[in-house]
Amino acid sequence: MLSTRKEECMAKAKTNQTNETQDFDKYVRWFWMLFLGGIVSVLLLFFIASLGGLGELPDYTQLENPETNLATEIISSDGKTLGKFYFDDNRTPVDYDELPKNLVDALIATEDARFHEHSGIDARSTLRAFFFLGSKGGASTISQQLARQLFVGVRAKGKFEGVLQKVKEWVIATKLERQYTKEEIIAQYFNIYDFGNNGDGIRSAANIYFDKEPSELNIKESAMLVGMFKNSSLYNPRRNPVGVKNRRDVVLSQMYKYDYITKEVKDSLQKTELDLKYSPQSHRDGTATYFREYLRAWMKDWINDKANRKRDGSKYNINSEGLKIFVTIDSRMQKYAEASVNRHMPRLQAEFFHQNTPERNKTAPFLELDNSEIEDLMNRSMRRGERWRVLKEEGKSDKEIIASFNKPTKMTVFKWVEGKASEVDTIMKPIDSMRYYKSFLHPGMMSMDPQTGHVKAWVGGMNYRHFQYDHVNQGKRQVGSTFKPFVYATAIDQLHMSPCDKLPRSQITIEANKYGNP
């Protein structure tokens, strides 16, 4: 009886053990099926994406020649960039050899520490991002970020779209890795990124924020620019200097973490300020603005000349084809000339306001005119202005336009503040702003090499943003006493006269020769 029960228990235990073994085997099979199925699904998804099933992918030609608009560069006689012509992208590419080592080190330490070890996808970072849902850092490699910048576009909003976009990034990143060297990928990434404030690409960014070429950037400047890769809109050094400094310090910490700099260097640099030297490169700011606009008009005529077409017969586009225009302007002389105007004009303007009052000078602006003459002058100026042209194109009547000139409007006006050119936000009637601007004195300055005729400096006014009349190109003035040195020099050179010689102040008749010429 006991043996029977014992045998029954053993049989039942064996059955349970068999069932548990079968269940375990079933779970193992399901695990491997799901695991292998997941791998196959991922591989299949990659395969479908590589065939363009998730959206159009760049072909070989596009990878060789990614479509990025390149600005036309104006280069001075001493090899400096005076400015650029562009529509949207102020981009001038640089080669990897032109990037300083500290800039590349900062990028790798911050964005992709294993950049030289993977082939476009960092498996370790991807798994970490997957298991921790991105809380311990993302997984985008430099190659993936370049793929997004070049071919994918802005980040997708939905989760499903985000996954598909990430797959496309992975596929394109692996193609980029096969197509380019690591150095070429880094150079492309620096060249394609928008650093804000018209700083498209590292060269424009270095010029605009530090007035330097990329090769001249030091460690802390490189760290600041690399820090902007996180979000150049948020980390904009002009709008958010504190946030940018904090982000720069994070980059310096990453450089120390991966042994690119010592702790002493990190600590000392984190105590420094950003030390920006903001040099805007918009069409109305920067160096030689008046000359650049004259050059733009000249280049339009040059482009329209059939003798200057491309090999296929099409016209050049000065705003997007990356042309290089070499000019005779010397950047050093140009800066000295502009600095002289900016130093002298505030003092001259202040003295003008001091002297030209009804008590001191009855011929000051408007004082020598009667009311009808002043009204006629203002009406003519009103009709020649940009405001009149724009409103006329909108279909406004003359009466409506004139009324708008007498309506207070928010505007930004030019003003000398403590000897410096400044802009002031104010509310003013457009007609009053016209009167205000007519009270300013205007300079014009041009320097030319007499031996070659090369123009070395060109200052058409004091601020192109507010005064676009070019007194070098458009202004017509009598020569006056500026011609006397040429007369005296000719007398000394050809008549062998001395500066001490005296002549009677009387008319001289020069007889014509037999050819009818004097």
C-alpha positions in Angstrom: 0.0 0.0 0.0 2.8 2.4 1.0 4.9 1.5 -2.1 1.9 2.1 -4.4 1.4 5.6 -2.9 5.1 6.3 -3.2 5.1 5.2 -6.8 2.1 7.4 -7.5 3.9 10.4 -5.9 7.0 9.8 -7.9 5.1 9.4 -11.1 3.2 12.6 -10.4 6.4 14.5 -9.6 8.0 13.1 -12.7 5.0 14.3 -14.7 5.2 17.7 -13.1 8.9 17.9 -13.8 8.3 16.9 -17.4 5.6 19.5 -17.7 7.8 22.2 -16.2 10.6 21.1 -18.6 8.2 21.3 -21.5 7.0 24.8 -20.4 10.6 26.0 -20.0 11.5 24.7 -23.4 8.4 26.4 -24.8 9.5 29.7 -23.2 13.0 29.3 -24.5 11.6 28.6 -28.0 9.4 31.7 -27.8 12.3 33.8 -26.5 14.5 32.8 -29.4 11.7 33.2 -31.9 11.0 36.7 -30.7 14.7 37.5 -30.5 15.5 36.2 -33.9 12.2 37.6 -35.2 13.1 41.0 -33.9 16.6 40.9 -35.5 15.0 39.8 -38.8 12.4 42.5 -38.5 15.1 45.1 -37.9 17.2 43.8 -40.8 14.1 43.7 -43.0 13.3 47.3 -42.0 16.8 48.4 -42.8 16.6 46.6 -46.1 13.3 48.2 -47.0 14.7 51.6 -46.0 17.8 51.1 -48.1 15.5 50.4 -51.1 13.7 53.7 -50.4 10.6 52.1 -48.9 10.5 54.6 -46.1 11.0 57.6 -48.3 13.5 58.7 -51.0 17.1 58.2 -50.1 20.1 60.1 -51.7 21.8 58.3 -54.5 25.5 58.0 -55.1 25.6 61.3 -57.0 23.9 63.2 -54.2 26.3 61.8 -51.6 29.2 63.0 -53.8 27.6 66.4 -54.3 25.1 67.2 -51.5 23.0 70.3 -52.4 24.2 73.1 -50.1 24.1 76.6 -51.3 27.4 78.3 -51.2 27.9 82.1 -50.7 30.0 84.1 -53.1 33.0 85.4 -51.2 34.6 88.9 -51.7 38.3 88.7 -51.0 40.5 91.8 -50.4 43.9 92.4 -51.9 45.5 91.2 -48.6 43.5 87.9 -48.6 40.8 88.8 -46.1 37.0 88.2 -46.6 35.3 91.6 -46.9 31.8 90.1 -47.2 29.6 87.7 -49.1 26.6 87.5 -51.4 24.0 85.0 -50.6 20.2 84.4 -50.4 19.7 82.2 -47.3 23.0 80.4 -46.7 26.0 82.4 -45.8 28.2 79.3 -46.3 31.9 79.1 -47.4 33.2 75.5 -46.9 36.6 74.7 -45.4 38.7 71.5 -45.7 39.6 69.3 -42.8 43.1 70.6 -42.8 41.8 74.1 -42.1 40.2 73.0 -38.8 42.3 73.3 -35.6 42.9 70.2 -33.6 41.1 71.6 -30.5 38.0 72.2 -32.5 37.9 68.6 -33.8 38.7 67.3 -30.3 35.9 69.3 -28.8 33.4 67.9 -31.3 34.4 64.3 -30.8 34.5 64.5 -27.0 31.1 66.1 -26.8 29.1 64.5 -29.7 30.6 61.1 -30.4 33.5 59.8 -28.2 33.8 56.6 -30.2 33.6 58.3 -33.6 36.8 56.6 -34.9 35.6 53.1 -33.7 32.2 52.7 -35.4 31.0 52.7 -38.9 28.1 55.2 -38.6 26.1 53.6 -35.8 27.4 53.3 -32.2 25.9 50.1 -30.9 26.8 50.8 -27.3 25.2 54.2 -27.3 22.2 52.9 -29.1 21.6 50.1 -26.6 22.1 52.6 -23.7 19.6 55.0 -25.2 17.1 52.1 -25.7 17.3 50.7 -22.2 17.3 54.1 -20.4 14.9 55.8 -22.9 17.5 58.5 -23.6 17.8 59.6 -20.0 21.6 58.9 -20.0 22.3 60.5 -23.4 21.3 60.1 -27.0 22.8 57.7 -29.5 23.2 59.9 -32.6 26.7 59.7 -34.0 28.3 62.6 -35.9 27.6 60.6 -39.1 23.9 60.3 -38.2 23.7 64.0 -37.4 25.3 64.8 -40.7 22.8 62.5 -42.4 19.9 64.4 -40.8 21.4 67.8 -41.7 22.0 66.8 -45.3 19.2 64.6 -46.3 16.6 64.0 -43.6 15.6 67.4 -42.4 14.0 68.4 -39.1 13.2 65.9 -36.4 9.9 64.1 -36.7 7.2 64.9 -34.1 5.4 61.6 -33.6 7.0 58.5 -32.1 6.3 56.3 -35.1 7.6 58.9 -37.5 10.6 59.4 -35.2 11.5 55.7 -35.4 11.3 55.7 -39.2 13.4 58.8 -39.4 16.0 57.2 -37.2 16.2 54.2 -39.4 16.7 56.5 -42.4 19.5 58.3 -40.5 21.2 54.9 -39.8 21.0 53.8 -43.4 22.3 57.2 -44.7 25.0 57.3 -42.0 26.4 53.9 -43.1 26.4 55.1 -46.7 28.3 58.2 -45.7 30.8 56.1 -43.8 31.5 54.0 -46.9 31.6 57.0 -49.2 33.8 59.4 -47.1 36.7 59.3 -44.8 36.2 60.2 -41.1 38.0 63.5 -41.8 35.7 64.4 -44.7 32.6 63.6 -42.5 33.8 65.9 -39.8 34.6 68.7 -42.3 31.1 68.3 -43.9 29.4 68.4 -40.5 31.2 71.7 -39.6 30.4 73.2 -43.0 26.7 72.3 -43.0 25.6 73.4 -39.5 23.8 76.7 -39.0 25.3 78.6 -36.0 22.7 81.4 -36.2 23.1 85.1 -36.9 23.9 84.2 -40.6 26.7 81.9 -39.4 26.2 79.1 -41.9 29.1 76.7 -41.5 32.2 77.0 -39.3 34.0 79.6 -41.3 31.1 82.1 -41.2 30.6 81.3 -37.5 34.3 81.9 -36.7 34.2 85.1 -38.7 31.0 86.4 -37.1 31.5 85.5 -33.5 35.3 86.0 -33.1 36.4 87.8 -36.3 38.8 84.9 -37.0 39.4 82.2 -39.5 38.6 78.6 -38.2 42.3 77.8 -38.0 42.8 80.7 -35.6 40.2 79.5 -33.0 41.6 78.8 -29.5 40.3 76.1 -27.1 37.5 78.1 -25.4 36.3 79.5 -28.7 36.2 76.1 -30.2 34.3 74.8 -27.2 31.7 77.5 -27.5 31.0 76.8 -31.1 30.8 73.0 -30.5 28.4 73.7 -27.7 26.1 75.4 -30.1 25.6 72.1 -31.9 23.1 71.1 -29.2 20.7 73.9 -30.3 22.1 77.0 -31.9 18.8 78.8 -31.4 18.7 78.2 -27.7 22.5 78.6 -27.3 22.8 81.9 -29.1 25.7 83.9 -27.6 24.0 87.2 -28.4 20.7 86.4 -26.8 21.7 83.9 -24.1 25.3 84.5 -23.1 24.9 82.8 -19.7 23.5 79.6 -21.2 26.1 79.6 -23.9 28.9 80.0 -21.3 27.4 77.1 -19.2 27.2 74.9 -22.3 30.8 75.8 -23.3 31.9 74.7 -19.8 30.2 71.3 -20.4 32.2 70.9 -23.6 35.4 71.7 -21.7 34.5 69.1 -19.1 34.0 66.5 -21.8 37.4 67.4 -23.3 38.9 66.8 -19.9 37.0 63.6 -19.4 38.5 62.1 -22.6 42.0 63.5 -21.9 42.1 66.2 -24.6 42.9 68.8 -22.1 44.3 68.8 -18.5 42.3 69.7 -15.4 44.3 72.8 -15.0 43.4 74.0 -18.5 39.7 73.1 -18.0 39.5 75.0 -14.6 41.2 78.1 -15.9 39.2 78.3 -19.1 35.9 77.8 -17.3 36.6 80.9 -15.3 36.9 83.1 -18.4 34.1 85.0 -20.3 33.0 84.2 -23.8 35.0 87.2 -25.2 33.0 87.6 -28.3 34.1 89.9 -31.1 30.8 90.1 -33.0 31.3 90.9 -36.6 28.0 90.7 -38.5 28.0 89.5 -42.1 24.6 90.6 -43.3 24.2 92.6 -46.5 23.8 95.8 -44.6 26.4 95.3 -41.9 30.1 94.5 -41.7 33.1 95.9 -43.6 32.9 97.9 -46.9 29.1 97.7 -47.1 28.9 100.5 -49.7 31.5 99.0 -51.9 29.9 95.6 -51.7 26.6 97.0 -52.9 28.4 98.7 -55.8 30.2 95.4 -56.6 26.8 93.6 -56.5 25.4 95.8 -59.2 28.7 95.5 -61.2 28.5 91.7 -61.0 24.9 91.7 -62.3 26.1 93.4 -65.4 29.1 91.0 -65.6 26.9 87.9 -65.3 24.5 89.2 -68.0 27.4 89.6 -70.4 27.4 86.5 -72.8 31.2 86.5 -72.7 31.0 85.5 -69.0 28.7 82.4 -69.2 29.5 79.0 -67.8 30.6 76.2 -70.1 27.0 75.0 -70.6 25.9 78.5 -71.6 24.0 79.2 -68.4 24.5 82.3 -66.2 26.3 82.3 -62.9 24.4 82.8 -59.7 26.4 85.1 -57.4 24.2 84.1 -54.4 24.5 80.3 -54.4 27.4 79.1 -56.5 30.3 79.8 -54.2 32.2 82.2 -56.5 35.3 84.0 -55.3 35.6 87.7 -56.3 39.1 89.2 -55.7 39.0 93.0 -55.4 41.7 95.7 -54.9 40.3 96.9 -51.6 42.8 96.5 -48.8 41.0 95.3 -45.7 43.4 97.1 -43.3 43.0 100.4 -45.1 39.3 99.9 -45.3 39.0 99.4 -41.5 41.2 102.4 -40.8 39.0 104.5 -43.2 35.8 103.4 -41.5 37.2 103.9 -38.0 38.3 107.4 -39.0 34.8 108.3 -40.2 33.2 106.8 -37.1 35.6 108.8 -34.9 35.3 112.1 -36.7 31.6 112.3 -37.6 30.1 112.3 -34.1 32.2 115.3 -33.1 31.4 117.1 -36.3 27.7 116.4 -36.0 27.7 117.6 -32.4 29.4 120.8 -33.4 26.9 121.2 -36.3 24.0 120.9 -33.9 25.7 123.4 -31.6 26.3 126.0 -34.2 23.3 125.7 -36.4 20.6 127.2 -34.3 18.4 130.2 -35.1 20.4 132.3 -32.6 23.8 131.4 -34.1 23.2 130.6 -37.8 20.1 131.8 -39.7 21.1 129.6 -42.7 20.9 126.3 -40.8 18.8 123.6 -42.4 15.3 124.8 -43.1 15.9 128.2 -41.4 16.6 130.0 -44.7 13.4 128.5 -46.3 9.9 129.7 -46.0 7.1 127.3 -45.1 6.0 126.7 -48.7 9.5 125.8 -49.7 9.9 123.4 -46.8 6.6 121.8 -47.6 7.6 121.4 -51.2 10.9 119.9 -50.2 9.3 117.4 -47.9 6.7 116.4 -50.5 9.3 115.7 -53.1 11.3 113.6 -50.6 8.2 111.7 -49.5 7.4 110.7 -53.1 10.9 109.5 -53.7 11.1 107.4 -50.6 10.8 103.6 -50.2 7.7 103.9 -48.0 5.8 105.6 -50.8 6.9 103.0 -53.4 5.8 100.1 -51.2 2.4 101.6 -50.3 1.8 102.5 -54.0 2.4 98.9 -55.0 -0.1 97.8 -52.4 -2.7 99.9 -54.2 -2.9 102.8 -51.7 -4.1 106.2 -53.0 -1.9 109.3 -52.7 -4.2 110.6 -49.9 -3.9 107.4 -47.9 -0.1 107.4 -48.3 0.2 111.0 -47.2 -2.0 110.3 -44.2 0.2 107.3 -43.2 3.2 109.7 -43.1 1.5 111.6 -40.3 0.6 108.6 -38.2 3.0 107.8 -35.2 4.8 104.5 -35.9 7.3 102.3 -34.1 10.6 102.5 -35.8 14.4 102.2 -35.2 16.4 105.3 -36.0 20.1 106.0 -36.3 21.8 108.1 -33.6 25.3 109.0 -32.4 25.4 107.9 -28.8 28.6 108.8 -26.8 30.5 109.0 -30.0 29.4 105.7 -31.4 26.9 104.8 -34.1 23.8 103.3 -32.5 20.2 102.4 -33.1 17.4 103.7 -31.0 13.8 102.3 -30.8 11.2 105.1 -30.8 7.7 106.1 -31.9 7.8 108.8 -34.5 5.8 110.1 -37.4 7.5 109.1 -40.7 7.3 112.7 -41.8 9.2 113.7 -38.7 11.8 110.9 -39.2 12.5 112.5 -42.7 13.1 115.8 -41.0 15.3 114.1 -38.4 17.5 112.4 -41.0 17.9 115.6 -43.1 19.7 117.1 -40.1 22.7 114.7 -40.4 26.0 115.4 -42.1 27.1 112.8 -44.5 30.7 111.7 -45.2 32.3 110.1 -48.3 35.8 108.8 -48.6 37.8 106.9 -51.2 41.5 106.1 -51.4 43.2 105.1 -54.6 46.7 104.0 -55.5 47.8 106.7 -58.0 50.3 104.4 -59.7 47.8 101.7 -60.6 44.4 103.3 -60.2 43.4 100.5 -57.7 40.8 101.6 -55.2 42.1 100.6 -51.7 39.4 102.0 -49.5 35.7 102.9 -50.1 33.5 104.5 -47.5 30.3 105.7 -49.1 28.6 106.8 -45.8 28.6 106.3 -42.1 25.9 103.6 -41.8 24.6 101.6 -44.8 21.6 100.2 -42.9 20.2 103.7 -42.4 21.9 105.8 -45.1 22.1 103.9 -48.4 23.1 106.8 -50.6 26.7 106.1 -51.7 28.7 109.4 -51.7 31.6 107.7 -53.5 29.6 106.3 -56.4 26.5 108.4 -56.5 27.6 111.7 -55.0 28.5 114.5 -57.3 30.6 117.3 -55.8 32.8 120.1 -57.2 36.5 119.3 -57.0 37.2 122.7 -55.3 40.6 123.1 -53.6 41.3 119.4 -53.7 42.5 120.0 -57.3 45.2 122.5 -56.2 47.8 119.9 -55.3 47.6 118.6 -58.8 48.1 122.1 -60.3 51.0 122.9 -58.0 52.7 119.5 -58.6 52.4 120.0 -62.4 53.9 123.5 -62.1 56.8 122.2 -60.0 57.4 119.1 -62.2 57.0 120.5 -65.7 57.7 124.3 -65.3 60.4 123.6 -62.7 58.9 126.2 -60.4 59.5 126.5 -56.7 56.8 126.4 -54.0 58.1 129.9 -53.1 57.6 131.4 -56.6 54.9 134.1 -56.9 52.8 134.9 -59.9 50.5 137.9 -60.6 46.8 137.3 -60.1 45.8 138.1 -63.6 44.3 136.4 -66.6 46.7 134.4 -68.8 46.1 133.8 -72.5 47.5 130.5 -73.9 47.8 130.7 -77.7 46.7 127.7 -79.7 49.2 125.9 -82.0 48.7 125.2 -85.6 46.6 122.2 -84.8 44.1 124.3 -82.8 45.2 122.9 -79.5 46.8 125.0 -76.7 
